[in-house]
């Protein structure tokens, strides 16, 4: 089963800043990193949509379904 992308990003952010294991982090800290991960993913999705829109205006590209 594939994990939630936000969970994977949260774990990566946590690992970049901490030496202890994710499983040992307090629930409140995990929630903070999950929120940061969701915000980062949303920002990347918005940026990707903007880029695709700019490219579509100059070249017709096939439309891809939105992935959350």
C-alpha positions in Angstrom: 0.0 0.0 0.0 1.4 3.4 -1.0 1.8 5.9 1.8 0.3 9.4 1.7 2.7 11.7 -0.1 2.3 14.3 2.6 3.4 11.8 5.2 6.5 10.9 3.2 7.4 14.6 2.7 6.8 15.2 6.4 9.2 12.4 7.3 11.8 13.7 4.9 11.5 17.3 6.3 11.8 15.9 9.9 14.9 13.7 9.0 16.6 16.8 7.5 16.4 18.6 10.8 16.5 15.9 13.4 18.7 12.9 14.2 16.1 11.0 16.3 13.5 8.7 14.6 10.2 9.9 13.3 8.4 7.3 15.3 9.8 8.8 18.6 8.7 12.4 17.8 5.8 13.8 19.7 2.4 13.8 18.0 2.3 17.6 17.9 5.7 17.7 16.2 4.5 15.2 13.6 1.4 17.2 13.0 3.5 20.4 12.4 5.6 18.6 9.8 2.6 17.1 8.1 1.1 20.6 7.8 4.4 21.9 6.4 4.4 19.0 3.9 0.8 19.7 2.8 1.7 23.4 2.3 4.8 22.5 0.3 3.0 20.0 -1.9 0.2 22.6 -2.5 2.7 25.3 -3.5 4.4 22.9 -5.9 1.1 21.9 -7.4 0.1 25.6 -7.9 3.5 26.4 -9.5 3.2 23.4 -11.8 -0.3 24.5 -12.8 1.0 28.0 -13.5 3.8 26.6 -15.6 1.5 24.3 -17.6 -0.8 27.2 -18.2 2.0 29.4 -19.6 3.2 26.6 -21.8 -0.3 25.8 -23.0 -0.7 29.4 -24.1 2.3 29.1 -26.4 2.1 25.4 -27.3 -0.9 23.1 -27.1 -0.1 20.3 -24.6 -2.2 17.3 -23.7 -4.2 17.8 -20.6 -3.4 15.6 -17.6 -5.7 14.8 -14.8 -5.0 16.7 -11.5 -3.4 14.6 -8.9 -3.7 15.5 -5.2 
